[in-house]
Amino acid sequence: MSGKNGHPKASETGGVKESNRPDEKKEETKSGSDILAKPETSPEKNEEKKDMTAKLNTSKKSGLKKILDTLGSIGLGRERANFIENLAILLNSGISVIDALRALHAELKSKPMKKVVAQIIQEVESGIALWRAMDNRSFFSPYALAMIRIGEEAGSLSKNMEYLSVQQEKDRSLRSKVRMAMIYPSIVLVLTAIITLGLAWFVLPQLVSVLISLNAKLPLVTRVIIVIANFFKLHGGVAVPSFFGAMCMIFAVCKYTPLKGPVQQFIFHIPGVGTMARAATIARFGVILGSLIRAGVPLVESIRSMADVTDTVYYRRFYYRLADSIEVGQSFALSFANLKETKKLIPVSVQQLIVTGEKSGKMAEMLLRIAEIYEKKAEESAQRLPVVLEPMLLIFIGGIVGTIAFAIIVPIYSIVGSVGR
């Protein structure tokens, strides 16, 4: 039996392989409230399900496409969250979907967001389901689309939209706290780079002439400083912009190329930063997967949708492998045991809580509880981060200043000592 717009009911799994043997019974895997149960589907529904799964689960995009999608949605994160929140409020008040969209469109000030909502209205008016209409470029995540689709099919759209709004706000708040914690070390490092470049460009060239005029044997550090100073004296106008351009290029390469994974692994091993990043990742895992399961999204589809919105490369690969393992009928306990990267990525205590939730049929509640625990851990780590990083930053900055001072002072003392003799 189909739900609204001819889509299969929420109890169907997205993309789960069915047996071709007619005498073989379809299995049900209990997790939450029988979220893996699969009723009979016709070929037409199967085709529609494949189309839906292809849209919700990310296809392999080229690096250029990812960059363009990211640039297209810059600055719209807050507006996107407000759109979901306001749409949930309007739907809860009893307004129809199309009227709610029109009301929101009239209030929007951002031209890019207004254009997206106008396209959604046009498609909904033509009879397309809301979740399909919202699948526009990269403005809405597979996580949001999955919850909206299930809400439409189960007749609980307003409830799912409200829950989505709450969970997105939690996710946004956690990300914001992590970013705020990184502001202090980032500012210190940027200022250090600017001051060092300023010294190399303006101050050192003046000192070099003094050091050379001493006609003394200069230590290696001083000779290196002289080479750097001469370089900036001759090519400073090109070198400084090139330096900042290179930093931007390195950032882009680390974010949009295969180097992204190793860079993230390095970050996860930085004292303080790694602890916070790991706690935030586990908290996000609990929030997204727990909210999807509670909304009625099938388990395998929930895990894959979570993988689609996960930016950490190694965690994303793990989620896809976990989904594949669950899809063939393995329990979480067996899947965790078989996946060798589980111990590195998921704490043992979290594994035990998930297995307990699976056995008790309270998977969603357990995952959301995990999210609460690790949100607090991430917040505590963020508060401690300046204390952890401050000594490291002081040592780094002190090393730069000390090296320059040593390179300048040692030759002067050498000359003064020789004059005294």
Secondary structure, 3 states (H helix, E strand, C coil): CECHHHCECCCCCCCCCCCCCCCCCCCCCCCCCCCCCCCCCCHHHHHHHHHHHHHHCCCCCCHHHHHHHHHHCCCCHHHHHHHHHHHHHHHHCCCCHHHHHHHHHHHCCCHHHHHHHHHHHHHHHCCCCHHHHHCCCCCCCHHHHHHHHHHHHHCCHHHHHHHHHHHHHHHHHHHHHHHHHHHHHHHHHHHHHHHHHHHHHHHHHHHHHHHHHCCCCCCHHHHHHHHHHHHHHHHHHHHHHHHHHHHHHHHHHHHHCCCHHHHHHHHHCCCCHHHHHHHHHHHHHHHHHHHHHHCCCCHHHHHHHHHHCCCCHHHHHHHHHHHHHHHCCCCHHHHHHHCCCHHHHCCHHHHHHHHHHHHHCCHHHHHHHHHHHHHHHHHHHHHHHHHHHHHHHHHHHHHHHHHHHHHHHHHHHHHHHHHHC
